[in-house]
Amino acid sequence: MRRGAVRVAGALLLVVLTAAGCARTAPAGGSGDGRVEARSSPTVAAAGEGPVFLAVGRCSTSGTRSFGEVACTSERAVAKVTARHEGRRVGGPRCPADTDFVLHVSDRHSASDEDGDGITPRGYACMRNLQPPHPGDPGGGGGPLTVVGDCLYAAGGGEVRETACDGRGGRKPEFEVTRAVADRDRCPSSTALYVRLGGSLPVGCARRV
């Protein structure tokens, strides 16, 4: 099989890695509402094992361009699937809060292609690194979700991005998400930014640090 390709049930799978989260926010008293976003870069799975590619409890290798599925006892295993969902991630079930990154699994050149780009989403896997660092942890400076305890810096254009609270990420933290609430009115008076978190408590209250 050509390197970079894995076939499951006759389908060529493309895996997309969701990188560190990026949040669009509004200052306290502003007119916009914050929105958590994530940047993605494409990569192709190198190999696969098991009847379901990247099933819950399975592990993956890692790389800048390719990811493969391996047994978690393998010395090549670096991350474990903590949740696996079918369909598109947008509008789909949320990954666990401590997710370090997300792998999107798609068919390439599928007959059911929706928009003609040659790629049809199949699902996504929520991944947790087997060893530290864990960018998805509160204050870790990354991960696909923004959670209480995360720190942010102003990136321009009305956006803020995550950075490690201890400054290890190379960018000094300017805000910290201190609380998740149902609506803005429940944020404390010290709130400087509102961040859309999603879930049952979709508003993040962030203070200056």
N, C-alpha and C positions, 0 to 999 in steps of 0.2 A: 504493500500500500504506500502511495506517495506520502512523504513526510508532510505533516500539517493537515492530514485528512483523517477523519474517523467516520466509519459508516455504522449507523444504528438503524436497524429495520429498513435498510436500503437508502437511508437519507444521508446526504453529506451535511455534517454539522459545522456551524460556525459559532465560536464562542466569543462574546464581547465582554471585556472586563470593565466594570464600573469603577472609576477611580474615586479619589477623595471628593467629598461633597462640596457644593458651592451653594450658598444661600443668598437669595435676593430678599432684602429686608427694607423696612421703612423706619425712620426715626419716630420716637414717641411723639404722638400728636400729628404725625404725617398722614398723607392721604392714601399711600399704597399699603398693600398687605404683603408681608414677607412670603417668600416662596423658596423652598429648598429644591435645589437642582443638583444634578450629577453629570459630570463629564465622562465620556466613554471613549475607549480606543479599541479598534478591532484586533482580534487575535484568533488563531485557528487551533483547535484541539489537536494534540499530537498523537494520542492513542486513547483507547477506551477499554474498559473491562466491565463485565456484568450486563444483565439484560436491560437495565435502565441507565443511561449515561448520567453520571453524577447524581446518583440517588442519595437520599438522606443517610448519613453515616459513612459514606464513601469519602475518599480523599483525592486530592489533586496534586500534580506536580506544579511547578511554577516557572515563569519565564516572561520576558518582555513581549514575546510574539506568539508563544504557544503554551497551551495547558493540556495535560493528559490526566486521565483517571488511573489511579493506582490504589492498591490495598493500603490501609492506614499503617500497616506494619512495615511497609516499604521504606527504605532509607531515602527515597526520592519524594516521599509524601511531605507536603508543607502546609496544607490547609484541609479542613474537614467541612463537609456539607452539613449545615445545621437545619436547613429547611429547603424544600424543593417545590416549585410551583409551576404549573403549566400556563401558557398564554403570555401576554405582555405584562411587564412589570408595572407600567403606568395603569392605575386603576385596579391592579391585582393585590393579593395579600401582601402585607408588609413583612419584611425580613425582621428577625429578632434584633433588638436594640444594640446588641454587642457584635453585630456583623462587621467583619473587617473589609470585605469587598463582595461584589456580586458578579457572578458569571452568567451572561445571557447566552442561551443555546438556541441557534436558529438553523433552519434549512436554507441551503443555498441552491438557487435554480429550481425551486419547487414549483409544481403546477398550481399551487394555491397561493402564489405570490400576490399580495394585496395591492401594492403600489408600483410594481414594475421595476423595483430596484434589485430584484434577484434574490432577496432575502425574506424569509417568512419566519417570524418568531415562533419558537416551540415552548419556551419556558425560561426559567432562571433559577440559579442555585445560590443560596445565601452561604457565604464561606467565612470560616473562623480559622485564623492561623493556629497551627499546632504549638508554636512557640512564640514568645514575645518578639517584637513589639506587636501590640494590638491597637491599630489606629481607630478601631471602632469603639474602644472604651471611652468613657467620659473624659474629656481633656486630652485624648490621644492625638488629636490633630488631623484626623482623617476619617475614613469610613464613609459608606454611602448614605448614612443618616446623620442628621444633627440631633443631639440629645442633650438633656439637662447635664450640665457640667462641662460641655464643650466650650472652647474659646474661639473667638473670631477676630478677623482684622478687616478693615475697609479695603476693598480691592478696586474701587472706582466703578463708575457706571451704575451706582445704586446697588452694588453687590458687596457682600462680605463673604469671606472664605474661612474655613477652619484652619487653625494653627494650634500646635501643642501649647497647653497652658503653661508649661515650664520653659517655653521659648526654644525648645530643641528644633522646631521646624524652620528656624531661620527668620521667622516673622514674629515680631512682638505682639502678644495678644492685646486687643483693644477692648473687647467685650467678652462677657461670660454669660452663658444661658443659665439662669438660676432657677427657673420654674417653668413648668408646662401647665397651661390652663385651657379652659374651654373657650374663652374669649378675652379680648384685650382688657376689658373692664376689671378683670381679676388679677391683672399684673400689678406688682407693687409700684409705688410712686417713683422709685429709683430706676425704673425701666428706661433705657435709652434707645433700644431697638426691639422691634417685634419680628420674630422669625417663624415662618410657617413650618411646623414640624410634621403635620399629618397625624393620623391615628385619632384616638378618642379625645386627646388633649392637643389640639392642633396648633396652638399658639405658644411660642417660646418667648419668655420675658428675659431680655438680656440687659445687663448693667455694664457700665464702663469699669474697666480695671486699671 
